[in-house]
Amino acid sequence: MEPKAAPDEALPRDPRRTRRAGRTGPVAGAIEIPRDQLLLRIAEFLEADPAIALETVADTLGIAGFPTVQSGLAPLRGRRIADLVETQPDLDPKAAAIQLGYPTIPHRGAITIAERELHARSAKPCLQHTAVFLAAAGIAQEAQVEMRRPAGEHLAADQPAPALVRDECFGQQTATSCRHPIGKPTETAPEGEGIRCLASGLRSARKLLAALRGGRKGTNRPHIAP
């Protein structure tokens, strides 16, 4: 999840729509839209017209279609596809997109996002159970597990204090930063002092607790998924 921008930070405007006197900038009378309102505004358009075109939203709001509108429209459609598939398990994401009235070309990207969202949702209950177990044992704070997709197709989840990361590529490991336990996307697993790779697979909560309490368990060398 990307951190929210400051409320007064405005969305980038399309210079083709704001060019005047050889310079770029907001057109006279245009309303700047704070970044934290982007999804809300785009969701209003999507609610009124599921098949709305990216260009229509961009022209109406006076902002850039790529990547500004696209970065909001595709994830919104993807999550709504995932919501429908969860309530109607007989549907696949493509059928759900059609039922929701999404146009064919744009819904391809939304379907990919929906598949990733469904994958994350299916993995979260098990990881949340582990988080609750560790909190009850006094080794972690009680908190909701945060799911992220650092890069490509794999998932990562973290819980705070101490930071414990479960990465589909690199396994279960401790993190040196509780504030930012999941780092930037890289092709290699994190290594270094303070990082303990505990398992390549998904360990039971009890075995994971024992590994965390056992200072000699684990290694500073990553477990790479095949």
HULINDA-V536283 format. One record per backbone hydrogen bond with DSSP energy under -0.5 kcal/mol. CO is the residue of the C=O (numbers start at 1). NH is the residue of the N-H. If there is no record, write none. Layout:
# HULINDA-V536283
co:CO nh:NH
co:CO nh:NH
This chain:
# HULINDA-V536283
co:6 nh:9
co:8 nh:10
co:9 nh:35
co:12 nh:64
co:13 nh:15
co:14 nh:17
co:14 nh:18
co:15 nh:19
co:20 nh:23
co:23 nh:20
co:27 nh:30
co:30 nh:32
co:32 nh:34
co:33 nh:11
co:34 nh:37
co:35 nh:38
co:37 nh:41
co:38 nh:42
co:39 nh:43
co:40 nh:44
co:41 nh:45
co:42 nh:46
co:43 nh:47
co:44 nh:48
co:45 nh:49
co:49 nh:52
co:53 nh:57
co:54 nh:58
co:55 nh:59
co:56 nh:60
co:57 nh:61
co:58 nh:62
co:58 nh:63
co:64 nh:69
co:65 nh:70
co:67 nh:71
co:69 nh:72
co:69 nh:73
co:70 nh:74
co:72 nh:76
co:73 nh:77
co:74 nh:78
co:75 nh:79
co:76 nh:80
co:77 nh:81
co:78 nh:82
co:79 nh:83
co:80 nh:84
co:81 nh:85
co:82 nh:86
co:83 nh:87
co:84 nh:88
co:88 nh:91
co:92 nh:96
co:93 nh:97
co:94 nh:98
co:95 nh:99
co:96 nh:100
co:97 nh:102
co:98 nh:101
co:103 nh:107
co:104 nh:108
co:105 nh:108
co:105 nh:109
co:106 nh:109
co:106 nh:110
co:107 nh:111
co:108 nh:112
co:109 nh:113
co:110 nh:114
co:111 nh:115
co:112 nh:116
co:113 nh:117
co:114 nh:118
co:115 nh:119
co:116 nh:120
co:117 nh:121
co:118 nh:122
co:119 nh:123
co:120 nh:124
co:121 nh:125
co:123 nh:127
co:124 nh:128
co:125 nh:129
co:126 nh:130
co:127 nh:131
co:128 nh:132
co:129 nh:133
co:130 nh:134
co:131 nh:135
co:132 nh:136
co:133 nh:137
co:134 nh:139
co:134 nh:140
co:135 nh:138
co:141 nh:143
co:145 nh:147
co:146 nh:158
co:148 nh:156
co:151 nh:154
co:155 nh:168
co:156 nh:148
co:157 nh:166
co:158 nh:146
co:159 nh:164
co:160 nh:141
co:161 nh:141
co:163 nh:175
co:164 nh:159
co:165 nh:167
co:165 nh:173
co:166 nh:157
co:167 nh:171
co:169 nh:225
co:170 nh:223
co:171 nh:167
co:172 nh:198
co:172 nh:199
co:173 nh:165
co:176 nh:178
co:181 nh:183
co:192 nh:195
co:194 nh:196
co:195 nh:197
co:196 nh:174
co:196 nh:198
co:197 nh:219
co:199 nh:172
co:201 nh:203
co:204 nh:208
co:205 nh:209
co:206 nh:210
co:207 nh:211
co:208 nh:212
co:209 nh:213
co:210 nh:214
co:213 nh:215
co:214 nh:217
co:219 nh:197
co:222 nh:224
co:223 nh:225
